[in-house]
Amino acid sequence: MTAPSDPSDAEREARRLAEAARGAAARTPGFAGQLFLGRLRLQLIHPRPEPEAEAVRIGEHFLERLRAYCTEHIDAALIEREARIPEEVIRGLRELGAFGMNIAEEYGGLGLNHVYYNRALAVLTSASPAVGALLSAHQSIGVPQPLALFGTDEQKRTYLPRCARGAISAFLLTEPDVGSDPARLGATAEPDGDDYILDGVKLWTTNGVIAELLVVMAQVPGIGDHPGGITAFVVEADSPGVTVEHRNTFMGLRGIENGVTRFHRVKVPGDQRIGEEGAGLKIALSTLNTGRLAVPAVAVGAGKWCLRIARQWSAQRVQWGKPIGEHEAIGSKLSYIAATTFAMEALLEVFSEMADEGRADIRLEAAVAKLLGSEFAGRMADELVQLRGGRGYETAESLAARGERGVPAEQLLRDMRINRIFEGSSEIMRLMIAREAVDTHLKVAGALIDPEQNFTAKRRAALAASGFYARWLPSLTAGRGQLPLSYGDFRVPGHRDLSAELRYVERGARRLARATFSGMARWQGALESRQGYLGRLVDIGAELCAMSAACVHAERLRTRGHRDNGKEAYELAYTFCRQARVRVEDLFVHLHHSADTADRALARGVLDGAYTWLEEGVLDPSLEGPWIAETAPGPSAHPNLHRPIP
C-alpha cells in the first residue's frame, strides 16, 4: 500500500480502515448503546438468566483446583524478584488445563464460559499479576480467540489442541512507530505463490519471548489476484527468520515475557492465513471485543485484594486513640475501594453473561468495562498505598526484612498502571466508545456533516434525519426516571432504595443524549476534534452503565444464592451509585465549563517551543538515543532470545 502523501490523506486513510474494520452490517445497539441514546433498557440486563448447572459445576470445580494450585505453587515475591515466571509454574498450569480455559472441549480445552474464565483471571491476578497477564494474553488475544472466531475447521483442529495443552501464543500488532494507527503498519507479507514472505519488526509482544505460536498482522500488497490490505497470520515462532531481539523490562509486571520480534524473509504457508486478505484489522478488533473483558477481571482481582488489606490494616493501625479506619479521611478510602470493587464485579458478571449468551454485539460494553476497570484498578491501588502510608511505599521485601508483614502495595500500583495503556489506552478507548455511541446519529445524519458528500446526498440525509430526530428528540424530555414509583423491584423494605438510583440513571441517560446532540449540532463534523468534550460524555455513560450493573447485581445477590448478604450488597451498590453521582454531576458541569480552549492554545505554544525557557535550570537523566528506534528491514544483527518453555 502506498503511504498517504500528506497528513490529511493519512487521516482519511486511517478513518477508512477503522470504519471498514467495524463492519458494515446493521446492528441493534446493546445495553450501553441504548444508554448513550438516552434509553435505559434495563430489561436487557435484568432479570439476569439462571446459569447453566453444568457450566457452574465445571467452573466451580476448576476454580477450586486453581485456587489450591496458586496457593501452593505460585510465589509472587519470587516472580517479582527474579522478573520471570518459573518454568515449573508454567508446566503446572499446563497440567491444570489453565492454558485452555476458554478453548472448547472438542479441541481439548476446558470450555469455561466467559463468566468463569474471567473469575479465573481474577484469581490468577491475585496470585501474581504477571501470571494473569501470561494466560490472558495467550487466550484473550492470542491464537485461540481469533481462530475460534475466524479460523477454518482445519486451522482449529491443528492449533487449538496445541494451545489448550500449553503451546504459548502471542498477538503481534504494535510496531516501534505504529500504535493505535494501523494504517501506518510497516510489516509486509508479500505473496509467493500460495504462500507469503513476511518482513517487519513488532514491539511489545507480550508472551512473544517464550511463545510457540504467533498471531501476526501485516500488510499484503494489492497485486494481481490479491486484494491486499492488513491481514492476519498464524506463524510458528521457531520459523527460520524469526528473531526475538530484545526482552523488554517495565515498571510493573516484571515477570511478563514481552519483547521485540523481527521477521526477515519468513515463509508463511497460505493455509496459515486467518480469514481473507484485508480482514486483519477486523479480526484484531473482534478479538479484542471480548478479550478486553480480561482487564476488568484483573481489576476485580486487584480490588478484592486491596479491600482485604485495607480492611485488616485500617482496623489494626491506631492513631489518636482509635483505628484509622474510624477516621473519616481513611473511612472514605475504605468505602471507595469496597464500593468500586463491587461495581466492577457487577459490570464484569453482567457483561460476561451477555458475551456467553451471544445475544448482542458487546463491543461497546467490553470497551466500557475495560475503560472503567483500568481507571478504577489504578485508583484503588493508589488509595491502598496512601492508606498504608510509608509502608505502602516500602517494598514487601523490605517490610519482611525488618519483621513486618510483606504487603506488596507499591508493586500492585506499578502492576496496575499498564492497564490504562495496553489493549487500547484510556484516551483511545474514549474515542472508540464515542464513535460507537454516535453511530446511530452518523447513520441517519452523517452525510450532512461529511465535507466529501455532494448536495444530493446531503439533501437525502436531511430528509432521513428530520424523520429520526422528530421521533427521538421528544423522547428525551420525559421518562420513567421522573415517576416516583418506577423500578419498584429495587425498593426492598429494610434495604437501601436502589430504585431511586435507577431513576437517576434513566434521567442521566436522557441528559447525556441531549448533551451529545447539542455537541453535534454545535460543532458538527468538528466534534471529533473536541476530544475533551467527547471524553466527558463517554465517562458519564460509563458511570451510568456501572450504576445500572451494580443495582442489578445487588438484586440478584439478594434473591439468588447469597440471600444472607443481600442487605450488604444493596449497601455496596447504593454507596457506589452515590459516589458515581458526584462524578457524573461534575462531568456534566465540565461539559461547558472547562479549560479545553485554554489547554489547546497552551499545547500549541508548548509544541512551538514558546515555553522552552520554563524547562531551564534542571538536568535530563535520559539516556541518549532516538525517540523511536530505526527498524529498517533486513536480517537481525542480534542473538535470538527466543526461549520456548519445554
C-alpha positions in Angstrom: 0.0 0.0 0.0 1.4 3.4 -0.9 1.8 5.7 2.1 -0.6 8.7 2.1 1.1 11.8 0.8 0.1 14.3 3.4 -1.4 14.4 6.9 -5.0 14.9 5.7 -4.6 11.8 3.4 -3.2 9.8 6.3 -6.1 10.8 8.5 -8.7 9.8 5.9 -6.9 6.5 5.3 -6.8 5.8 9.0 -10.5 6.6 9.3 -11.4 4.5 6.3 -9.6 1.5 7.7 -11.2 1.9 11.1 -14.7 2.1 9.6 -14.1 -0.9 7.3 -12.9 -2.9 10.3 -16.1 -2.1 12.3 -18.1 -3.9 9.6 -21.0 -2.7 7.5 -23.7 -4.9 8.9 -26.5 -3.2 10.7 -26.6 -3.7 14.4 -29.2 -3.1 17.1 -27.5 -1.1 19.9 -26.9 -3.2 23.0 -27.4 -2.0 26.6 -24.6 0.5 26.6 -25.5 1.7 23.1 -29.1 2.3 24.1 -28.0 4.1 27.2 -25.9 6.6 25.1 -29.1 7.2 23.1 -31.0 8.2 26.2 -32.7 4.9 26.8 -32.3 2.8 30.0 -33.3 -0.6 28.6 -33.0 -2.4 32.0 -34.7 -5.5 30.5 -31.5 -6.2 28.6 -29.7 -7.0 31.8 -32.5 -7.7 34.3 -33.6 -10.1 35.4 -30.4 -11.9 34.7 -30.6 -15.5 33.4 -30.1 -18.5 35.5 -26.6 -20.0 34.8 -26.5 -23.5 33.3 -26.0 -26.0 36.0 -23.3 -27.9 34.1 -21.3 -24.7 33.4 -21.5 -23.9 37.1 -20.3 -27.3 38.1 -17.3 -27.3 35.7 -16.4 -23.7 36.5 -16.6 -24.1 40.3 -14.6 -27.3 40.1 -11.8 -25.6 38.1 -11.8 -22.6 40.4 -11.3 -24.8 43.4 -8.3 -26.5 41.8 -6.9 -23.3 40.5 -7.0 -21.6 43.9 -5.3 -24.6 45.5 -2.6 -24.6 42.9 -2.0 -20.8 43.1 -1.7 -21.0 46.9 0.7 -23.9 46.9 2.9 -23.2 43.9 2.9 -19.5 42.8 5.4 -17.4 44.7 4.6 -13.8 43.7 7.6 -12.4 45.6 9.9 -14.8 43.7 8.4 -13.8 40.3 8.8 -10.1 41.2 12.4 -10.6 42.4 13.6 -12.7 39.5 11.4 -11.0 36.9 10.5 -14.3 35.5 7.7 -16.9 36.0 9.4 -20.2 36.9 9.1 -22.9 34.2 7.8 -25.4 36.7 4.9 -23.0 37.4 4.1 -22.8 33.7 4.2 -26.6 33.4 1.9 -26.9 36.4 -0.6 -24.6 34.8 -0.5 -26.7 31.7 -1.3 -29.8 33.7 -4.1 -28.0 35.3 -5.6 -27.1 31.9 -5.3 -23.3 32.5 -3.9 -22.7 29.0 -7.2 -24.0 27.6 -9.7 -22.3 30.0 -11.8 -20.8 27.2 -11.0 -23.2 24.4 -13.8 -25.5 23.5 -13.8 -29.1 24.9 -13.9 -30.5 21.4 -10.4 -29.1 20.9 -9.1 -30.3 24.3 -9.8 -27.2 26.3 -11.9 -26.8 29.5 -14.6 -24.9 27.7 -15.2 -22.4 30.5 -17.8 -19.7 29.7 -16.8 -16.0 29.9 -18.1 -15.7 33.5 -15.9 -18.4 34.9 -12.9 -17.6 32.6 -12.9 -14.1 33.9 -13.3 -15.3 37.5 -10.3 -17.5 37.0 -8.3 -14.5 35.7 -9.2 -12.6 38.9 -7.9 -15.5 41.0 -4.7 -15.6 38.9 -4.2 -11.8 39.2 -4.5 -12.0 43.0 -1.8 -14.7 43.0 0.5 -12.9 40.6 -0.5 -10.2 38.0 2.3 -11.5 35.8 0.8 -15.0 35.7 -2.6 -13.5 35.0 -1.1 -11.5 32.1 0.5 -14.6 30.7 -2.7 -16.6 30.5 -4.8 -13.6 29.4 -2.5 -12.7 26.6 -2.4 -16.4 25.5 -6.2 -16.9 25.4 -7.9 -13.5 25.3 -5.9 -12.0 22.3 -3.5 -14.8 21.3 -4.1 -17.6 18.8 -7.1 -19.2 20.4 -9.5 -16.3 20.2 -9.1 -15.2 16.5 -9.1 -18.8 15.4 -12.3 -19.5 17.3 -13.9 -16.6 15.6 -12.4 -16.6 12.1 -10.3 -19.8 11.7 -11.1 -22.6 9.3 -12.0 -26.1 10.6 -8.6 -27.3 9.7 -6.8 -24.4 11.5 -8.9 -25.1 14.6 -8.1 -28.8 14.6 -4.4 -28.0 14.0 -3.7 -25.2 16.5 -6.4 -25.1 19.2 -5.4 -28.5 20.8 -1.8 -27.3 20.9 -2.8 -24.1 22.6 -5.0 -26.0 25.1 -2.1 -28.2 26.0 0.1 -25.2 26.7 1.7 -24.1 23.4 2.0 -20.4 24.5 0.7 -17.9 22.0 1.2 -14.1 21.5 -0.5 -11.4 19.5 1.7 -9.1 17.3 0.2 -5.9 16.0 2.2 -3.0 17.5 5.3 -1.8 15.8 8.0 0.7 17.0 6.3 3.5 15.1 2.8 2.2 15.0 0.4 2.1 18.0 -3.3 2.9 17.6 -2.9 3.9 13.9 -2.8 0.6 11.9 -3.0 2.5 8.6 0.8 3.0 9.1 1.6 -0.7 9.6 5.0 -1.4 8.2 5.2 -5.2 8.4 4.6 -6.8 5.0 3.6 -10.2 3.7 4.5 -10.5 0.0 2.6 -13.2 -1.9 4.9 -16.0 -3.0 2.8 -18.5 -5.0 0.3 -19.9 -2.5 2.5 -18.7 0.4 3.7 -15.4 1.8 7.1 -13.9 2.7 6.8 -11.9 6.0 9.1 -9.0 6.9 8.9 -6.5 9.7 9.5 -5.7 13.3 7.0 -6.0 16.1 7.2 -4.3 19.5 5.7 -5.1 23.0 5.0 -8.7 22.1 3.5 -10.0 25.4 4.4 -13.7 25.6 6.5 -13.3 22.5 9.8 -14.2 24.1 8.5 -17.7 25.1 5.7 -18.2 22.6 5.4 -21.2 20.2 2.7 -19.6 18.1 2.2 -16.0 17.0 -0.7 -14.1 15.5 0.9 -11.5 13.2 -0.7 -8.6 11.4 1.0 -7.5 8.2 0.2 -5.5 5.0 -0.3 -7.6 1.9 0.2 -5.6 -1.3 -2.7 -5.5 -3.6 -1.4 -7.0 -6.8 -2.8 -9.4 -9.3 -5.4 -11.7 -7.7 -4.5 -10.4 -4.3 -6.9 -7.7 -2.9 -4.2 -7.0 -0.2 -4.6 -5.0 3.0 -3.9 -5.7 6.6 -4.0 -9.5 7.0 -3.7 -11.9 10.0 -1.4 -15.0 10.0 -0.6 -17.8 12.4 3.2 -18.0 12.5 5.4 -20.7 14.1 7.7 -18.8 16.4 10.7 -21.1 15.6 10.4 -20.5 11.8 13.6 -19.5 10.1 14.0 -15.7 10.0 12.1 -15.1 13.3 14.3 -13.5 15.9 13.4 -12.2 19.4 15.9 -9.3 19.5 15.1 -7.9 23.0 13.3 -8.8 26.2 11.7 -5.6 27.5 11.5 -4.6 31.1 8.9 -2.4 32.7 8.0 -0.5 35.8 5.5 -3.3 36.7 4.5 -6.8 35.6 8.2 -7.7 35.9 7.5 -11.4 35.1 5.9 -10.9 31.7 7.9 -12.1 28.6 7.5 -9.1 26.4 9.9 -8.3 23.6 10.8 -7.1 20.2 10.5 -9.7 17.4 12.0 -9.3 13.9 10.7 -11.2 10.8 13.1 -11.4 7.9 12.0 -13.4 4.8 9.9 -15.7 6.9 7.9 -18.1 4.7 4.3 -18.4 5.9 2.2 -21.1 4.2 -1.0 -19.8 2.7 -3.1 -22.1 4.9 -1.9 -20.2 8.0 -3.6 -17.0 6.9 -6.6 -16.2 9.2 -9.6 -15.1 7.2 -9.4 -13.2 3.9 -6.7 -10.7 2.8 -7.6 -7.3 4.2 -9.6 -8.7 7.1 -6.8 -8.4 9.6 -7.9 -5.3 11.4 -11.5 -6.6 11.7 -10.1 -9.8 13.2 -8.0 -7.8 15.6 -10.9 -5.6 16.8 -13.3 -8.6 17.0 -10.7 -10.5 19.1 -10.4 -7.5 21.4 -14.2 -7.2 21.9 -14.4 -10.0 24.5 -10.7 -10.1 25.1 -11.0 -6.6 26.7 -13.1 -8.2 29.5 -9.9 -9.6 30.8 -8.9 -6.1 32.1 -12.0 -5.6 34.4 -11.3 -9.2 35.5 -7.8 -8.1 36.6 -9.4 -5.0 38.2 -11.8 -7.2 40.3 -8.9 -9.4 41.4 -6.9 -6.3 42.4 -9.8 -4.7 44.1 -10.7 -7.7 46.2 -7.1 -7.9 47.5 -6.9 -4.2 48.1 -10.1 -4.4 50.2 -8.8 -7.2 52.3 -5.5 -5.5 53.1 -7.2 -2.1 53.6 -9.8 -3.6 56.0 -7.2 -5.5 58.1 -4.7 -2.7 58.2 -7.3 0.0 59.0 -8.6 -2.0 61.9 -5.1 -2.8 63.2 -3.4 0.6 62.9 -4.3 3.0 65.7 -3.9 6.8 65.6 -5.2 9.4 68.1 -6.8 6.7 70.2 -8.8 4.8 67.6 -8.3 2.6 64.5 -7.5 4.7 61.5 -10.5 3.3 59.6 -12.8 5.1 62.0 -11.3 8.4 60.9 -13.4 9.8 58.1 -10.4 10.6 55.9 -9.5 6.9 55.9 -13.0 5.6 56.0 -13.8 7.3 52.7 -11.0 5.4 51.1 -12.3 2.1 52.5 -15.7 3.0 51.2 -14.4 3.8 47.7 -12.4 0.5 47.5 -15.3 -1.6 48.7 -18.0 0.0 46.6 -15.8 0.2 43.5 -14.8 -3.5 43.7 -18.5 -4.4 44.0 -19.4 -2.3 41.0 -16.5 -3.7 38.9 -17.5 -7.3 39.7 -21.1 -6.4 38.8 -20.1 -5.0 35.5 -17.9 -7.9 34.7 -20.5 -10.5 35.6 -23.3 -8.8 33.7 -21.3 -8.2 30.5 -19.6 -11.7 30.7 -23.1 -13.2 30.7 -24.1 -11.1 27.7 -21.0 -12.5 25.9 -22.0 -16.0 26.8 -25.5 -15.5 25.6 -24.3 -14.1 22.3 -27.5 -12.1 22.1 -25.9 -8.8 21.3 -22.7 -7.2 19.9 -20.9 -6.3 23.1 -18.0 -4.2 21.6 -19.3 -1.1 23.4 -19.9 -3.0 26.7 -16.5 -4.5 26.6 -14.8 -1.2 25.9 -16.7 0.5 28.8 -15.7 -2.3 31.1 -12.1 -2.0 30.0 -12.0 1.7 30.4 -13.6 1.7 33.9 -11.6 -1.4 35.0 -8.3 0.1 34.1 -9.1 3.5 35.7 -10.7 2.1 38.9 -7.9 -0.5 39.5 -5.3 2.2 39.3 -7.1 4.4 41.7 -7.8 1.6 44.2 -4.1 0.6 44.2 -3.2 4.2 44.7 -5.6 4.6 47.6 -4.2 1.4 49.2 -0.7 2.8 49.1 -1.9 6.1 50.5 -3.8 4.4 53.2 -0.8 2.3 54.2 1.4 5.5 54.4 5.1 4.9 54.4 4.5 1.2 54.5 2.6 1.5 51.2 5.6 3.0 49.5 8.0 0.5 51.0 8.6 -2.8 49.1 7.2 -6.1 50.5 10.8 -7.5 50.7 12.0 -4.5 52.8 8.9 -4.8 55.1 9.5 -8.5 55.6 13.3 -8.0 56.2 12.5 -5.8 59.2 10.0 -8.1 60.6 6.6 -6.8 59.3 4.0 -8.3 57.0 5.4 -8.0 53.5 2.4 -6.3 51.7 3.3 -5.6 48.1 1.1 -2.5 47.8 3.6 -0.5 45.8 4.0 -3.4 43.4 0.3 -3.6 42.8 0.3 0.1 41.9 3.1 -0.5 39.4 1.5 -3.6 38.0 -1.9 -1.9 37.5 -0.6 1.1 35.7 -0.2 -0.7 32.4 -4.0 -1.4 32.2 -4.6 2.2 31.2 -2.3 1.8 28.3 -2.5 -1.7 26.7 -5.3 -3.1 24.6 -6.2 0.5 23.9 -5.1 3.4 26.1 -7.8 5.2 28.1 -7.6 8.1 25.6 -8.1 5.8 22.6 -10.9 3.8 24.4 -12.8 7.1 24.9 -12.6 8.0 21.3 -13.6 4.4 20.2 -16.6 4.4 22.6 -17.5 7.9 21.4 -17.5 6.7 17.8 -19.8 3.7 18.7 -22.0 5.9 20.9 -22.8 8.3 18.0 -23.1 5.5 15.4 -26.9 5.9 15.1 -26.5 9.6 14.5 -23.9 9.1 11.9 -26.1 6.6 10.1 -29.0 9.0 9.8 -27.2 12.3 9.6 -23.6 11.6 8.8 -23.8 12.8 5.2 -24.9 16.2 6.5 -21.5 16.8 8.2 -19.3 15.0 5.7 -17.5 17.5 3.6 -16.9 15.0 0.8 -20.7 14.4 0.2 -22.4 16.2 -2.6 -25.6 18.3 -2.4 -27.9 15.4 -3.4 -26.5 13.1 -0.7 -26.9 15.9 1.9 -30.5 16.5 0.8 -31.4 12.8 1.2 -29.6 12.7 4.6 -31.5 15.8 5.7 -34.9 14.2 5.0 -33.9 11.0 6.8 -32.5 12.9 9.7 -35.6 15.0 10.1 -37.8 11.9 10.5 -35.5 10.3 13.0 -35.0 13.4 15.2 -38.7 14.2 15.1 -39.3 10.9 16.9 -36.1 10.8 19.0 -35.8 14.3 20.5 -39.2 14.3 22.1 -38.4 11.0 23.8 -35.6 12.8 25.7 -37.9 15.2 27.5 -39.6 12.8 29.9 -39.3 9.2 31.1 -39.6 6.7 33.9 -36.9 8.4 35.9 -39.5 11.1 36.7 -42.0 8.7 38.1 -41.6 8.2 41.9 -42.7 4.6 41.9 -40.8 3.3 38.9 -38.2 0.5 39.2 -40.1 -0.8 42.2 -38.4 -4.2 42.1 -35.4 -2.4 43.6 -37.3 -0.9 46.6 -37.0 -3.5 49.3 -38.0 -3.0 53.0 -35.1 -2.8 55.3 -32.6 -2.2 52.3 -31.3 0.9 50.7 -33.6 2.2 48.0 -31.9 1.4 44.6 -35.0 2.4 42.7 -34.0 6.0 43.2 -30.6 5.3 41.8 -32.0 3.7 38.7 -34.3 6.7 38.2 -31.2 8.8 38.4 -29.6 6.6 35.7 -32.7 7.0 33.5 -32.7 10.8 33.8 -28.9 10.9 33.4 -29.1 8.8 30.1 -31.6 11.3 28.6 -29.5 14.2 29.8 -26.4 12.5 28.2 -28.2 12.0 24.9 -29.3 15.7 24.9 -25.7 16.7 25.5 -24.5 14.5 22.7 -27.0 16.0 20.3 -26.1 19.5 21.5 -22.4 18.8 20.7 -23.2 17.5 17.3 -25.4 20.5 16.5 -22.8 22.9 17.7 -19.6 21.5 16.2 -21.0 19.1 13.5 -18.0 17.4 11.8 -15.6 19.2 14.1 -17.0 17.3 17.1 -14.4 14.5 16.6 -11.7 17.0 17.4 -13.4 18.1 20.6 -11.8 15.1 22.5 -12.2 16.7 25.9 -16.0 17.0 25.4 -16.3 13.6 23.9 -14.3 12.0 26.7 -16.6 13.5 29.4 -19.6 12.2 27.5 -18.1 8.8 27.5 -17.2 8.9 31.2 -20.7 9.9 32.0 -22.1 6.9 30.0 -19.6 4.5 31.6 -20.5 5.6 35.1 -24.2 5.2 34.3 -23.5 1.7 32.9 -21.7 0.7 36.1 -24.5 2.1 38.3 -27.0 0.0 36.4 -24.9 -3.1 36.7 -24.3 -2.6 40.4 -28.1 -2.3 41.1 -28.9 -5.4 39.0 -26.1 -7.4 40.7 -27.2 -6.4 44.2 -30.8 -7.5 43.4 -29.6 -10.9 42.1 -27.4 -11.5 45.2 -30.4 -10.6 47.3 -32.8 -13.1 45.6 -30.4 -15.9 44.5 -27.7 -17.8 46.2 -26.4 -15.0 48.5 -29.6 -14.0 50.4 -27.8 -13.6 53.6 -25.6 -10.9 52.0 -28.5 -9.2 50.2 -28.7 -6.2 52.6 -24.9 -5.7 52.4 -25.0 -6.0 48.6 -27.6 -3.2 48.4 -25.5 -1.1 50.7 -22.5 -1.5 48.4 -24.5 -0.8 45.3 -26.1 2.3 46.9 -22.8 3.7 48.1 -21.2 3.2 44.7 -24.1 5.0 43.0 -23.8 7.9 45.4 -20.1 8.2 44.7 -20.8 7.9 40.9 -23.4 10.6 41.1 -20.8 13.1 42.3 -18.5 12.2 39.5 -21.3 12.3 36.9 -22.6 15.7 38.1 -19.0 17.1 38.0 -18.6 15.8 34.4 -21.9 17.4 33.3 -20.7 20.7 34.7 -17.4 20.5 32.9 -19.0 19.8 29.5 -19.5 23.5 29.1 -17.2 24.9 31.8 -13.8 23.5 31.1 -10.2 24.6 30.4 -10.3 22.9 26.9 -9.9 26.1 24.9 -7.0 27.3 27.1 -5.4 23.9 27.0 -5.5 23.7 23.2 -3.9 27.2 22.9 -1.2 26.4 25.5 -0.5 23.0 24.0 0.2 24.6 20.6 2.6 27.0 22.3 4.4 24.2 24.0 4.8 22.3 20.7 6.0 25.5 19.0 8.7 26.0 21.7 7.3 29.1 23.2 7.9 27.9 26.8 11.3 26.3 26.5 12.6 28.9 29.0 10.5 27.1 31.6 12.5 23.9 31.1 15.7 25.6 32.1 17.5 25.0 35.4 17.3 21.2 35.7 19.2 18.2 34.3 17.9 15.5 32.0 18.8 12.0 33.2 17.6 10.3 30.0 20.0 8.1 28.1 21.0 9.2 24.7 19.2 7.7 21.7 16.4 8.4 19.1 12.9 8.7 20.4 11.8 5.8 18.2 14.3 3.1 17.2 15.1 2.6 13.5 13.5 -0.6 12.2 14.9 -1.0 8.7 14.1 -4.3 7.1 16.7 -7.0 6.8 18.3 -9.8 8.8 18.7 -9.5 12.5 22.0 -8.4 14.0 21.1 -9.6 17.4 21.2 -13.0 19.1 17.9 -14.8 19.2 16.4 -14.5 22.8 13.5 -16.8 22.0 13.1 -19.1 25.0 10.3 -21.7 24.5 9.1 -23.5 27.6 9.6 -27.3 27.2 
